[in-house]
Each structure stands twice: as C-alpha cells, then as structure tokens.
Amino acid sequence: MKILVCISKAPDTTTKISFTDNDTKFNETGVQFIVNPYDEWYALVRGLELKESLGGSVSTITVGPAASEPVIRKALAIGADNAVRIDAEPQDAFAVANMIAAYAAENDFDLILTGKETINYNGSQVGGMIAAIMDQPYVSLATKLEVEGNTAIIERDVQGGKEILEVETPLVISAAKGMAEQRIPNMRGIMAARTKPLEVITPAASENLTEVSSYSLPPQKSEVKLVDPENVEELVRLLKEEAKAL
C-alpha cells in the first residue's frame, strides 16, 4: 500500500502569540514549531501501522519553506520512508491543497491521510479540497481505519453513535482522536532521519482564494470572583447579572 501523509508545522501550544505588520502576519520570532499533532499522532502513525501490517511505503508531504525541514525530519524519525517539501509559503488552504493534489496525482497513492485540522488555524479544509481536486472519495474525522484488499473500513463518531463506512481506494481521509496512539521517535529513528530522502519540488501553479485582513487575540479572561458561601444573595446576583452578560 502506497500512503501519503500530509504534514504541517504548527506553533507549540505553549507559544505566546503576537502579530506584526499591523496585525496581518503571525510573529514567528522565538516560536518553537512542532509537527501538527493531528497529522503526527493520528494520520502519520496510522499510516505507519498499515505499512507494517500490509507492506508498502509511507511518504510525507509538506508545503513550506526550508524552515519547515526540522519538523519534516521529525516525521521521518517517527518512521516515514521519505518526504517531499513543496517549496512555497502556505497562505491559503486551496493553494496548499492544489499543490499537494498535483504531486499526488502524478504518484498514484492508494491512500492520502491528513489530520482533522491544524491546531493554529483549525480550518479542516485541506483534506476535502485535495479529494475534490483529485475527484476521489473523502471521509472526514475518522477514528478507526482498517484496509482489506482495496477496501478501507472506516469508523467515525456521529451524533448518537458511530458510523462505519466501506470505501474503495484510492481515497482521502482526515484522522481524528482514536485513530492511533502517539509514537516517540527513538535514537535509531532520529539518526536514520538524517539520511532519509527529502525531496524539494517546485509548487504547481495555484491561486490564493483567501487573504488575511488581520489577526486579533481573544479578549483576556476576567478575574475569578470569590463569594463567601454564606452570602447566597450575592451569588444569586452575580449569576443573574454578570454571568448572564458573559
């Protein structure tokens, strides 16, 4: 089975967020970047598990500049066979999807896996767009995945229960919690990652359909108000007047 896993970089969740250029650009100064957890923990690891049980290969693909390569090398250390970096700055979900789809269409993958979303933008768009561009089936928010022959058996949560789907490959799947368990790269994997192939390719022509007008931080949380347990009237007043306003 030939599997392609989409990998993106994201700021560590402890990062202090700020913006530059009149709040139109994310300030990357001093930011520690990581592999987007949904891509790493669920999509990549499940792809590796399928390779280990069925044979084949796992490649990763990332749209980003050279600064993305440390993140890509971590995916290689976890176990991917090779990586592709599309040399472009990701600014728009459609453009990213179009670049990935152009590469995937030329290389006949049986399965394309993405995380359900990135933790910095939470857009959940790229996987569906890749499938639409390639005219392939798309299953989102998958929590379990098995493959038997040319058939993928996929489970996902729906309101009030679970849905089980059987879809013929090739297809695109976005992975959610439950798909796999996080793997920590060992020293052997880290050393091997240094020599695994990382191909840099020119991006396919694509237009951006969106642009950033500005970024803004959420309002700061208000301070906690402590109420004497004997002062029930004050608690009721706060719940009625202030909690309602929030």
N, C-alpha and C positions, 0 to 999 in steps of 0.2 A: 504494500500500500504506500502510495506516494502522498505525503501530507505536507501542507504549507501552513505555517502558523504566523499570524500577523503579530508583530511585537512593536510596542511603542514605549517611549520613555515618559516618565511622569515624575513630578516632584515628590520627594519623600513626604509622608503625611505630617511630619513634624516641622515642615518648612514654614518659615514666616513669609507670608505673601505680600508682595508690593509690586507696583507698576511704574513704568517710565513713559516718556514721550507723551505727556498729557494723558496718562492713563489708557494708552492704546496698545502697550506692549507689556508682557509679563517680564519682570526683572529677574533674570537668571543669575545675577551676581551672588556667589556664595551658596547657591542652591545645590543640594545633593539630589541627583536624579537616580531613579530606580526603574527596573522593568515594571510596567504597569501590572499590578497584582493579578487582575483578572486574566491578562494574557499569560502571565508566568504560571500562577498556581493551578489554573484550571485548563486553559487551552493547550499550553505547551506540555504540561505534564501528562495530560490525557493522550496527546499525540504520541508522546514517547512510550506510554504504556501500550498503545495499539501497535506501535512498531515492534516492541519487544515480544508481543504475543503473536503478531501476524507477519512480521518481517516488513521490509521496505525501508523507507527513509523519512526523516523529518527535517525540513528546511524552515528557516525563519525569514521573514521579510520585514523591513523597516523603512519608512520614509523619513529621512532626516539627514542632517549634515554630519560631518566627521565626528562632531562632539557626541553623537549617539553611539559610537562604537564601543565604549566601555559597557554600556547596557546590553548591546548585542552580544558581546563576549560572555556576559553572564549567562545568557540563554544558551550559548554554545557549551559553557561549563556545565550546565544542568544536563545536557545530553543531546542537543540538536546536532545534526551531522554537518550542516553548512548554513551559511547565512547570506542574505542579499540585502544590500543597503541601496535604496534609490536616493540618489544624491539631490535632494530637494528639501526645502524648508516646508514642513506641513503647516498649511494655513487654512485649509478648507477641507471638510470631510469628503466632499465629492471628488476633489482633485486627488486626495490620497487614495480613495477607492479606485479611481480610474487608473492611476499609476500601478497599483497592485494588480488590478484585473488585467492590465495589458501584459504584465510579466507572467501572471498565472496562465493566461490563455495560450501562451507560447510553450508552456512546460507541462501541460496535461496532468494536473494534480487530481488525485481521487477525492481529496478532502481538504477544504480550507477552513481553518479554525481561527476564531478571534475571541478575545474576552468580551463579555457582555457590554462593556463600556470602559472608558478610561476614567481614572479617579480625578483627573484635573478638569475635564470638560463634561463628562457624563452624557455624551451625546447619543450613544448606542446607534450610530448611523452607518459606520463604515461597512460592517458585515453585510447588511441588507443591500447597500449600494453595490458592493462587489458582486453579489449574487444577481442583482438586476442587470448590471452591465454585461455579465457573462451569460445571462439567461439560464441560470441554474436555480434549483430549489434552495430555499433559505429557511433554517429553523433557528429561532432566537431563544435565548435564556434556557439552554439545555442544561440539565443537571446530571444526566447519565447518558452514556454513549457506548454502544457495542456495535461491532461490524461483523456480519456473517456474509461471506462472499462479496457480492456487490450491493448488499443491503445494509443500511445503517439503521439500527434500532435506537431511537432517541426518546428519552423521558424528560418532561419538564413540568413544573408546577403550574397549575391553573386554579382559578378560583373554585374552592370547594373540593379540590382533589389533584390528581395527576393525569397528564396526557401522555400516551405512548404512540409514537409515530414510526412508521417504516418507510424509508425514503431510499431510492436508488442513487448510488454515487454516479457522477460527481455531484457534490453539493457543498454549501457553505453553512457553518454552524457557529453561533455565538455561545460561549460557555459561561455558565453561572456557578455559584457556590454549590458544591456537591459533586461536580464533575470529576475532581481528583483531589489529592492531598499534596500540599506544598513539598517540594524536594529541595534540600540544601545541597549545593554543589560541593563535592569532596575535593581533596587536593589533586587527585588524579584528573578529575574533570577540569579543574582550573588550569592545570598545566597543559592538558590536551587542547583546551580552547584557544591557546595562543597560536597553534599551528593549523587549526581547522580553517577551511576556506571561507573567506568573507569577500564576496564579490560586490564591487561598487558599479552601479549601472546608471546610465543617463535616464532621467524621467521621461515617460511618454508625455506628449503634449496634452495639456489639460487646463481648463479654465477654472478659476475660483468662482463659485456661485454665491459665496457669502464673504463678508469682511467684518472686522471688528470695529465697532464705533467707539466703544470704551469699555473698560473694566471697572468694577467697583467692589469694595469689600462689603460684606454683610454688616448690618448695624451691630454694635457691641451689645453683648448680653447685659441686661440690667442687673444690679446688685441683688443679692438674696436678702429678703426681709424676714427677720425672725420675729415670731409672735409668741408672747407668753401663753402657755397652754391654758391659763386661767382666763385669758382675755378673749373669750369666744366672740364677743360683739365686734372686736377689731378684725378678727379673722374673717368673719362674715362680710364685713365692709370691704376688706381688701379683695376678697373673692368676687364680690358683686361689682365693685367699681374699677379696680385695677387689673385683675386677672381677665376680666371680660374685654378690656381695651386691648390686651395683648392678643 
